[in-house]
Amino acid sequence: MTTHNFLSGGLSLEADLLFPEKAEGVSPSLIVAHGFPVGKTGGANSPDTLPELAERVSQEMGWVVMVPYLRGMGDSEGFFSLEGWCEDLKAAVTYLSTFEEVGPIWLAGFGTGGALSLTAATDDQRIKGVAALATPADFNDWAENPRRLLLHARDAGLIDDSSSLDDFNNWKSSLSEISAEKSAERFSPNPLLVVHGTDDEMVPPLDARAIAGAHGSCDLRMISGAGHHLRHDPRAIAILLGWLDRQYLSSE
């Protein structure tokens, strides 16, 4: 796995990129989008937990896998905004597409990353399908109290304590504009996998059903007893890998 830098809106962003060892010609490709970190270390939502998944997808399935660090994360420049993170995912797709080894592209996102993956995919024909795990249907809770979110973002290191937002109103507007539920409707009938834990303590399971209902024909998987951090649930990862494998086989 190697570290790459790509541009998004003039910002230099970091990404981990892994190519399969014995690939010939083009390979299916996956971009894995991290969620919103909690606390200074990011915990289970940090992109630092995703390279292990990337290695598994690449080594076991022969895919090219990219894990971008969206603005404000890791060594990526800039500060967090939902709209900015969505633009970063789009830029990651464009960057990944420049490699001749890269074939059709899928997105998989955890939490906030799932919602942004759906939003980024709605108008990009290069993206063949999306997997959204533990994904909120919308960000209305954040939109109702944007200053509390701003404090959380500062605490997580996504916005520097010494920096100020030039346009707070613009920063908070995307909180009500971006919606996985609305994006799922626009993305239909393209392939969508929705995975959610029945005991998710952060995102209500009803959100998964709302996203699935808006799409109309997605593959909805509710995992009994699972919480929010599905990255560490082997059942969720098995569902994701099986779905990706079937997606690529059906696209050939």
Secondary structure as UniProt FT lines:
FT   STRAND          2..8
FT   TURN            9..10
FT   STRAND          11..18
FT   TURN            21..22
FT   STRAND          27..33
FT   HELIX           43..45
FT   HELIX           47..49
FT   HELIX           51..61
FT   STRAND          64..69
FT   TURN            71..72
FT   TURN            74..75
FT   HELIX           82..96
FT   TURN            97..98
FT   TURN            100..101
FT   STRAND          102..110
FT   HELIX           112..121
FT   TURN            122..123
FT   TURN            125..126
FT   STRAND          127..133
FT   HELIX           140..144
FT   HELIX           146..155
FT   TURN            156..157
FT   TURN            161..162
FT   HELIX           168..177
FT   HELIX           180..187
FT   TURN            188..189
FT   STRAND          192..197
FT   TURN            198..199
FT   HELIX           205..215
FT   STRAND          219..223
FT   TURN            224..225
FT   HELIX           230..232
FT   HELIX           234..251
//
